[in-house]
């Protein structure tokens, strides 16, 4: 069968990295930081997670290393883009290029290999099994046996939505993007708020990378983020950073990714199947643009 339980079970594994990065991007968008370095942040997180697992022998160590890498990338962006007043696009491109070069260099420097690194000491993140829920047709395959990062990503959609609408700090994030002078008038630094959004984005992207390298598989491959950061950026743009819409859109892209992987098994060219999410992104963006233009007229 083309569409079966294996496809359903794989969808959360595909959409989780994109969803985590999209949540972080939405925070940056609300704080008026145009962050297109999601791809680099995710790649660094994936590599750091493997390094952490290798040296500590635990998946928790991998997550700690990934979070540390996320904080570092967020602070790096903040230093050049917020504190030093650099252009967001230029800083983002610089970070993406740095991530590719740095992970390739460290892969050779730390492990003496190129292309791919795997080792028995790299352990995967535990899965959450829901007992009787696993026996429910279709639904059981979708929700049971998934990584804890899958559940974290879904929970963070609702938590972040509530945070931005109701929490004082969330309102400050929105104010930093909409009326920074109002924040300054009450003694709050918009730059500090933007830095916080960037650090949170770096952590979320890095956790998305950890899902790729120590949950979906237990290895690191050069460039293994494979454009997922760009897909997350497209999702945020087409949903106007509205979190309730980001979740179902990420699930849709996860479904397309899972179907593309199945098509590879049926003999279709890898180049064709890997292009499917980007084709979908272009189609959705065209419809979103046409709808926005129609409203303006």
Residue pairs with C-beta under 8 A, 6 or more apart in sequence:
2 262
2 266
3 259
5 138
5 141
6 141
6 262
7 258
7 259
7 262
8 138
8 141
8 142
9 141
9 142
9 145
10 258
10 261
11 142
11 251
11 254
11 255
11 258
12 142
12 143
12 146
12 147
12 150
12 254
13 146
13 147
13 150
13 211
13 215
13 216
13 254
14 253
14 254
14 255
14 257
14 258
14 261
15 250
15 251
15 253
15 254
15 255
15 257
16 147
16 149
16 150
16 153
16 208
16 211
16 254
17 42
17 208
17 209
17 211
17 212
17 225
17 228
18 208
18 228
18 231
18 232
18 235
18 250
18 253
18 254
19 153
19 154
19 157
19 208
19 232
19 246
19 247
19 250
20 149
20 152
20 153
20 156
20 204
20 205
20 207
20 208
20 211
21 38
21 41
21 42
21 204
21 205
21 208
21 228
21 229
21 232
21 233
22 232
22 233
22 235
22 236
22 246
22 250
23 153
23 156
23 157
23 160
23 204
23 243
23 246
24 35
24 38
24 41
24 200
24 201
24 202
24 203
24 204
24 205
25 35
25 38
25 201
25 232
25 233
25 236
25 241
26 160
26 236
26 241
26 242
26 243
26 246
27 160
27 164
27 173
27 197
27 200
27 201
28 34
28 35
28 197
28 198
28 201
29 35
29 177
29 236
29 241
30 164
30 173
30 174
30 176
30 177
30 197
30 241
31 173
31 174
31 176
31 177
31 193
31 194
31 197
31 198
32 176
32 177
32 178
32 180
32 194
33 81
33 82
33 88
33 177
33 194
33 197
33 198
34 88
34 89
34 92
35 77
35 88
35 92
35 198
35 201
36 88
36 89
36 92
36 93
36 96
36 230
36 233
37 73
37 77
37 91
37 92
37 93
37 95
37 96
37 99
37 229
38 201
38 205
38 229
38 230
38 232
38 233
39 96
39 99
39 225
39 227
39 228
39 229
39 230
40 73
40 92
40 95
40 96
40 97
40 98
40 99
40 100
40 229
41 70
41 73
41 74
41 95
41 99
41 201
41 202
41 205
41 206
41 209
41 229
42 205
42 206
42 208
42 209
42 212
42 225
42 228
42 229
43 99
43 100
43 103
43 209
43 223
43 224
43 225
43 229
44 69
44 70
44 72
44 73
44 99
44 102
44 103
44 206
44 209
45 66
45 69
45 70
45 205
45 206
45 207
45 208
45 209
45 210
46 66
46 206
46 209
46 210
46 212
46 213
46 220
46 224
46 225
47 69
47 103
47 106
47 107
47 209
47 213
47 220
48 62
48 65
48 66
48 68
48 69
48 206
48 209
48 210
49 62
49 63
49 65
49 66
49 206
49 209
49 210
49 213
49 214
50 62
50 117
50 122
50 213
50 214
50 219
50 220
51 62
51 65
51 106
51 110
52 61
52 62
52 63
52 64
52 65
52 66
53 59
53 61
53 62
53 65
53 121
53 122
53 123
53 214
53 218
54 111
54 119
54 121
54 122
55 61
56 62
56 64
56 65
57 121
57 123
58 123
59 123
59 124
59 125
59 126
59 214
62 122
62 123
62 125
62 210
62 214
63 125
63 207
63 210
66 206
66 207
66 209
66 210
67 203
67 206
67 207
69 202
69 206
70 199
70 202
70 203
70 204
70 205
70 206
70 207
71 199
71 202
71 203
72 202
73 95
73 99
73 202
73 205
73 206
74 195
74 198
74 199
74 200
74 201
74 202
74 203
75 195
75 198
75 199
75 202
76 95
77 91
77 92
77 95
77 198
77 202
78 194
78 195
78 198
78 199
80 86
80 91
80 94
81 87
81 88
81 91
81 92
81 198
82 191
82 194
82 195
82 198
83 191
83 195
100 222
100 223
103 220
103 222
104 114
104 222
107 113
107 114
107 117
107 220
107 222
108 114
111 117
114 222
115 221
115 222
116 219
116 220
116 221
116 222
117 219
117 220
118 218
118 219
118 220
122 214
122 218
122 219
123 214
123 218
124 147
124 214
124 215
124 218
125 147
125 148
125 149
125 210
125 211
125 214
125 215
126 147
126 148
127 145
127 146
127 147
127 148
128 144
128 145
128 146
128 147
128 148
128 150
128 151
129 144
129 145
130 140
130 143
130 144
131 144
133 139
133 140
133 143
133 144
134 140
134 141
134 144
134 145
147 211
147 215
149 207
149 210
149 211
149 215
150 211
152 207
153 207
153 208
154 247
156 204
157 243
157 244
157 246
157 247
158 243
160 243
161 243
161 244
162 170
163 169
163 170
164 170
164 171
164 173
164 174
164 243
169 196
172 183
172 188
172 193
173 193
173 196
173 197
175 182
175 183
175 190
175 193
176 183
176 190
176 193
176 194
176 197
180 190
183 189
183 190
183 193
184 190
205 229
208 228
208 232
209 225
212 224
212 225
212 228
213 219
213 220
213 224
226 274
227 277
227 278
231 253
231 277
231 278
231 281
232 250
234 281
234 284
234 285
235 246
235 249
235 250
235 253
236 246
237 285
238 249
238 281
238 284
238 285
238 288
239 245
239 246
239 249
249 284
252 280
253 277
253 280
253 281
256 276
256 277
256 280
257 276
257 277
259 276
260 273
260 274
260 276
260 277
261 273
263 272
263 273
263 276
264 270
264 273
